Amino acid sequence: MEPYSAHSIERALREGDVLRGLSLGWQGSFVLHRLVQHGDGERRVRLEKRSRSIGLDLCNERGVALVRSIHRSAAAAIGDEIRPGDVVRSVDGQVYFTCEAVVEVLRSHRKGEISLGLLRAPAAASPPPEPSADWSEAGGVQLR
């Protein structure tokens, strides 16, 4: 197995090479790849980035960017449009297969409006993740 490279995994998945993504360490599945690739049922939600945060905690427990929780400060603006367990499929219209890619683009995004494309993950493929007290042990990615 090659050393883990988030960019290599994202590239393999964009090219449709799920087996290569898995061999590089991607924790997803063919079902989740198809879900992100086709985007059936994608909902667009517009958020305002006023500081370093958009108010979402994302995790990588299924190989894709799952919403773990919503900060109280953002809950009023988000309403019920985003729920824990949702998959962040795209940012400003660009599709991303890995949580690392989503987090990277959100962190580099300047203040202002951000458009997220969200999907509800199939229950069998991705139940809402359990909260973890230790992010590093859980392998989650916290975006604040």
N, C-alpha and C positions, 0 to 999 in steps of 0.2 A: 504494500500500500504506500502511495506517495504521501509526503507530508501534507497536512491539512492546509488548504488555501481557500479562504472564502471567495476570492475572486475567481479561482479556477472552478470551484463548484458552481458559482453563479453562471459562468460562461458555459459550462457543460449543460446545465439545465436550460439555459436560453436556446441552446442548439438542439434540445430535445433528447440529449444523451443522459437519461436517468441512471442507467447502470454505471456510467462513469462518475456521475455525481455521488452515487452511493459508495463507490469504491474510494472516492476521495474523502468520505466521512460525512456526507449529508445524511441527516437523520429523518428525512421525509419518506414518502412512499409514492408509488405510481399514481395512486388515487389523488393525493395532494398535488402532485405535479400537474395532472390533468385539470384539477380544479383551478389552479393558478393560471395555467396556460390558456384555458378557454374562457375563464371568467364569467361563466353563466351565473346570472343573478347578482352581478356586481352592483353595489350601491356606491354612489359618490357622496362624500361628506366633505364639506369645506370647513376648515379650522383656521383660526388666526394664531400665528406664532408671534407672541409679543415679547418673549424673552428666550431663554435657552430651551424652554419646555413647551410641548403641546398638550401636556397633561395625561399622557398615556404611558403605562408600563408595558413593554413588549417582552415576550419570551420566545425562546427557540426550542421549546420542548418537543416539537413535532417537525422541525426542519424548516418551517415557514414562520413568518412573523405573526405570532398570535398576541392578541390583546390580553394581557394578564389582569390588569386593573385600570381604573380611571381615577385620577386624583380628584379630590373634592373640589379643588379650584377650577377644574375644567368641566365638571359634571353638569353644571347649569347650561353651559354653552353647547355641550354635546347632546344633552338630553338622552333619549333612548336610541339615538341613531347608531351608537357604537356600544357593543356589549362585550364583556369578557368572553373569550373564546372565538371572537371574530378574527378572520385572517386579513391582514393588510396586504392586498394584492398589488396595488400601485400607488405611486406618489406622483402627483402632477401629471398623470396620464402614462407614466413609464412603469411597465410591469417589472416586478422583482420577485425572484423565487426564494431567496433566503432572508432570514431575519437580519443577518449581518449587513446585507445590501440595503435593506430598508432603513436600518438604524444609521448607517453611514450617510445616506442621502438626507435623512431628517436632521441629523446633526449639522450637516453642511448648509442646510437651507437657511437663507436669510429670514429676518423678521418679515411678517406679512402673511398673506393667505396661502394655505397649503390645501390641496385637494387629495384626499385619500380615497382609493378604491377598496371597498371592503366586501368580503364574502363571509357567509356563514358556513363554517366547516361542517362536513357530514358528521353526525354524532358518532358513528362507529370509527371514523378516522381520527377524530380530534375532539375529545370531550374537553370542556373548559379546564384549564390547568389549575392545580391546587396551589394556593399561595405558599411561598417558601420564605423562611426567616433568613436564610443565607443564600444570596443570589449566586455566589461563586460555586457553591455545591450544586445548585439546581441547574446551572448552565444557562440561566436566563440572562437577558440583556435588559437593563433598566435605562430608560430614556427619560431624563428630567430636564 
